[in-house]
């Protein structure tokens, strides 16, 4: 038997999507994340349908957090023959119960829609179904923060709070092959300090090797204090001209954050008296998960709960949570100004597509982006100034005003990431920079080297890093 200890980077290598990293120690394999790749439709479909490794050979998996680009292909993994356990935090497990079922439903709906408009050729099968997702949920096991546990005989795991979204974690693997003990840290996605709702990221643990994200590794965020005035200003500008504001927003974390700030503005009487809607069944379910996991809240949110007039920071008088398809369709008939917050955050699927179809050609309206827009997504094309876009098979002229607010980002920026690594930089024997577009990843790698880090690389898909 060959004694080996290595990591192979199968996803989120020079891209911000599809996180998948396979750790091998002797004859055991541990998968870090199993996310859906998001991008051009044809490439996306083939990439997600065909895992780049043998799922049957993976013994266990650790999930850093519930965002679909990290968790979304778990049903595909199980469908492909994976029979091990998947460990994550308790809040992540609760979120996945809703998010993976929703993702399976979206896969089915997308396949149905494409087949309906397809001219010839074999029918497109969903990557997985809601039933596949339901079957995969039994593999998930929730763990508390900061309590080490044995994942496999040679692998011990600790999950620390990454502060990126409810339940997000960095992962510390302690690997022992009988001769060597190696500590490998995977950052997952790191959050920012002083954001509402969640606690700040916990410090990086002692480690020999590090896999770190670089989503914003080449830039700094505006202050979060700028975000709320910008949000208020955008809503007021559209409302004054009688327009609707469509906010593509991730159903998890970003929607709750936007509602939290709107609640704050409403309590101060600074929002116009127009209807607000959260139109995402997933966001409705996820908001309940947020309410059920106050152990993840920071002190600011705990205090806000005590002082809020309704005792509810995820709602206000003008806000309606939309549940049924009929209620969602009825929003198309609203006359006058309104604010619609709807998933998905990159406008790739979900109900937001129908709202964009209904609003994007009217100059009174506004599309307001409050999240990162990945390469080749519909949201990115709109944000980059495309004059015409295809939405659900039809072409539309982009006449609505397009704005973005970067300060809402739940990702650490360059300085946040460097500060997190700095206390451990002299100890680290190797760093691999992932989950970033090529320019961002390379610039962040240079910043790490300038800080004194050794053996820093930006891996290609399929590249390996030896751990001994």
N, C-alpha and C positions, 0 to 999 in steps of 0.2 A: 504494500500500500504506500502510495506517495504521500509524504507528509507535506501538506500545503495549507497556507493560510493567506487568503487573498480576497479582494473585492472586485467584481466586474460591474461596470456601469452600463446598464441596459436602457435607462431612460433618464430624462432631464439632464442629458449630456449635451451641453451647448444649446440648450433650449429650456424654456420655462414651462414644462409640462411633462406628464407621463413619468413621474418619479418611480424608478425601479433600480435597486442596487442589490446585487447578489453576493453575500458573504459566504465563503467556503472555509471550513476548518476541518482538516482531515477528510472524513467521508460524510460530513454533515453540511447542509446548506441552509442559510437563513436569508430570507428576502426582507429587505428594508423598503417598505411601501410597494404598492402595486396600483399606480395611477393610470387613468385614461390619458392618452395623447390627444391633444386638441390642436387642430390646424386645418389644412386643406382637406376637404371631405374625403376624396378618394384615398389619399395617403393616410388620413386618420383611420378610416375604416379598416384598411389592410393591416396597419400597425397594431391596432387594438385587437383585431381578430386573431392575430398570430403572435403569441408570446415568443420572445427571443430566447427562451430557455425552456427546459422540460419541467413543466409544473409538477409532474409526478416525482421528480427528484428533490423537490424543496421540502425540507423537514418542518420548518416553522417560519412564521412571518412576524415582523414587528411593524406596526403602523404608527407613523408620527402624528398624523391628524386626519380629520375627516374630509378635507377638501377633495373634490373629485379627481383632480390631477395627481393626488397621492393615494386615494382609496378606491377610485372608480372602477378599476378592473379586477377587484377582488372576486366578483362573481365569475368573471372569465377565467381567473386562476383556478377556482374550485371546479368550474365546468371542465377545465382542461386536465383535471386529475389530481390537483393538490388535496392532500388529506390531513394536513397538519393543523396546528392551532395558530390563531392570529391574536397577538396581544397588543393592547393599546390602553389608553386611560379610560376610566369609567365614563367620562363625558363624551369621549370620542366614540365609544361603543354605542352610547345612546343616540348620538347624532347619525351614526351609520345605519341604525335601524330605520330611519326615515330616508336618508340620502341615497342609499344603495337601491332601495325599492323605487324611489323616484327616478333614479338613473335608468333602472331596468325598464320602467314604463316609457321613459323618453326614447330609449333605444327601439322599443317596439313601435312607438308613434312615428319616429323618423323613418323607420323601414317601411311602414305602411304608406306614409306620405310619398316617399320616393318611388315606391312600386306603383302607386296610383298615377304618377306623372311620368313613369318610365316608358320609353318607346323601344320595345324589344329587349332581348337578352334575358338571362335567368333572373328570377326575383331575388332581391336583396334580403338576406336574413339579418335580424338584429344581432348585435355582438353578444348580447345576452338579454334575457327577459326578466320581468319582475319575479317570476317563479324561480329563475336561476339566482337572483339576488336574495330571495327569501331563503333558499337552500343554503346560501353561503353565510348567512348571518349566524348560524349555529356554530361557526368556527371562531367567532370573535369572543375574546375574554377580556374583561375590564380589569385594570390594575390601578391602584392608587399611586399618586406621585411619590417619588423619593423613597420607595420601598423596594429594594433589590429582590429579584426572583430568578429562579433557574428556568431558563427557556428550554435548554437541552443539557445533556450531561456535561458538555464542555463550554456552555455559553450561559453567562449570567447577565441580566439586563436591569438597568435602572432608567426610569422615565422621569425627566425633570421638566418643569413648566417652561415652555418656549414663548408664551405670551403672545402668540400670533392669532389664535382663535380659541374658542371654548374647547378645552381638552387637548390643545396642541402640546407636543412634547419634543424635547431633544432626547436622543437615545444614546445611552452608554452601553456598549457591549464589552464584557470582559471575556476574552477568548483564551482557552487553555488547551494546548495540544499535547500536554504531558511533558513537554520540554520548555515551552515558552508561555508566558502570560502576556497578552497584548490587550490594551484598552483602545477601542475604536469608538469615537464619538461621531454621531450623525446629527447635524443641527436641526434636521427637518426644516421648517420655515420659521424663522425667528421674527418676533414682533418688536414693537417699539415701546420705549418707556413712556409713561405718563399718558397713555391712551385711556379712554373711558372703558368701563365694564370689566376688563380683565387685569390681572396682576401683571407686573413687569416680568420680562424673561429672567429666569434664574441664571446665575453665573455658569459659565462653561465648566464642566468637571475636568479633573485631571485626566489626560488621555495621551496616548502615543501617536495616534493618527486621527485625522479629522476629515470628514466629508461635510462641506459647508455650502449653503445656498448663496446665490449672488444676484437675486432678482433685481435689486437696486444697488449692486456693488460698484457702480460707476457714477453715482449721483447722490445728492442730498435731498431730503424731503423739505418742503415748506413746513413751517410750524403748524402743528395741529390747531393752534389757536386761530390760524387764518381760515381754517376749513368752515367753521360755523358761519362767519359773516359771508363767505363766498356762497355757501348753500342758501342762506337767506336771500342774498342778492339775486341769485339765479332764479329762484322761485318767484320773487317779486317781479323781476323783469319779464318773465313769461306771462305771469298772471295779469300784469298791467295791459298787455296787448290781447288779452282774452285767450291765451294759448294754454296748451297742456304741456306738462313736463313729464317726459318718460325717463326714468332712471333705471337703466340696466344694473342690477345689483345682485351679487352673490347672495343666495338664500341664507347662507350661514355667515354670521359675523357682520358683514357689511350692511345687510338689511337691518339688523338689530341696532347697529351703530347709527345709521341714518335716522331710524325711528327714535332712538335715544336723544339725538340732538334736536330733532323736530319737536319732541316732547318738551325739551328744555326751552326751545324758542316759543312754543305755544304757551307754556306756563308764564313766560314773560310778556305775552301778548304781541310777539314780534312776527307771527305768521299771518298771512292773509286768510280770511275766512272762506276758504275753498275746500272742496273735498280732497282728502288724501286716501290713497288705497295701497295696500300691500297685496299684490296679486300673484301669489305663488303658494300653492298648497304646501310645498316643502318649507317655505319661510314661516308659514303659520305653525307647522309642527315643530320646527326648529326653535321658534320663539318659546314654545312650551318647554323644550329641553333647557333653554337658557334659564327659564324661571325655576326649573327643578335642580339646577346646579349652582347655587350661590357660593359654593366652596371655591369656585373659580373667580369670583368677583374681587375687584380691588376695593380699597376702603372708600374711595369716592362714590362708587356705585352703591355700596352698602349704606352710606350716609344719604345718598339721593333717594333710596327706597324709603328711608325713614321720614324724609321731609317732603316727598312728592305728594301733592294734594290727593291723588288717587291711589298712592302706594304702588304705582305701576309705571316704571320708566320705559316700558315698551308699548305705550299707547297714549292717545290723547283724544279730545272730544271729536275732532274732525276726521279721525283716522278709522278706516274700515278694513278689516282683514277679509279678503275674498277667499271663499272656499270652493264653490262649485264652478263648473264650466259655464253654466248659464249666467251666473253672476259676472264671470270674467267677460263673456261675450257682450253683456249689457253695458260694459264700460265703453264699448265702441260707439254707443249712442248718446253719450254724455255731451251736452251742449255747454260750451263755455269752458272756463279754466278748471284744471284739476291737476293733481300730481299723482302719478302712477309709478310705484316702485315694484319692479318685477324681475324675476330671474329668467335667463341666466346673466351673470355679470359680464360675460364677453359677447353676449347677444348671439350665441351659437345655437341655442335651442330653447324650448320652454315658451311660456306665454308672452314673454317680452317681444318675441318675433311678431305676434299678431298686433301688439300695440304699436310697434314700429311701422308695420304695414299701414296702419290706420292714421299715423300722425306725421310720418317723415316727409311727406310732400307738401306740407303746409308751413309757410314761413312764420306763422304766429307761434308755432310749437317749438319745443326745445328737447334735444336729446342730451342728457347730462350724465357724463361718465364719472364715476366715483371709484372705479377699480382699475387694476392693471388690465390692459388689453393685449393678449398674446398675438404673436405674428400669425398672419393669415386668417384671423378670425373676423367675423362681420364687424364686431365692435372696433377692431383696429382699422379696418378699411374706412368706416365712417369717420373715425377720429383723425385719420390721415388725410381726410379731405376728398374722398371719392365723391364724384358728382352723381353717379348712379350705382346702385347696389342691387343684388339679387336677394330677395327675402322669400323663403318658402317657394322657390321656383319662379317667381315673377320679378321683373325689373322695376325699380322705383327711383325717381329723381330725389336727391337729397336736398330739400329746400328748408327743412327745419334748421334752426340754429343749433350748432354743436358746441358744447362746452365740456370742460374737464376740471375736476378738482383733485389734484394729486395728494393733497395733505391728508386725505383720509386713509392713505395706504396703511395696511396692517403689517407690511413687511419692514424689517429693519433696513435702514439705508447704509451707505458705505461706512460712515463713522460709527453707527450702531454696531455693525458687524465687526469692525476692527476692534472696537472697545470690548466686545464679547470674547474675542480670541486672545487679546493682548496678555492677560494674566498667565496663559498657558503656552505662549508662542515659543518660548525657549525650550520647553519640554518636547514639543511636537516633532516627530521624526518625518512626518509627511502630511501634506494637505492636498485634497482634491476639491476643486471648485466646480460646483454643479448648479443646476436650477437657475440658469441665467442665459440670456441671449449672448452670442459669442463675444461681442464688444464689451458687454458688462462683465462677463466672467473673466475675460483677459485683463481688463483694467483692475478688477478686484484682486486678481492673482498678483499683479504688479504691486498693488498697495500692501499686500501681505508680505511680499519679499522686501519691500522698503522698510517694513516694520521689523524685519529680522527673521522672518519665517524661512525654513529650509524645505527643499523638495516640494515645491508648490507647482501643480500642473492643472490644466483644464482638460479633462479627459474627453476623448471622442466616444461615441456609442460603441460598446463592445470592448473598450480598453480596460485593462486590469491594473490593480495596484497590489503589490505584494506587501504583506503585513509582518514578515519576519526577514 
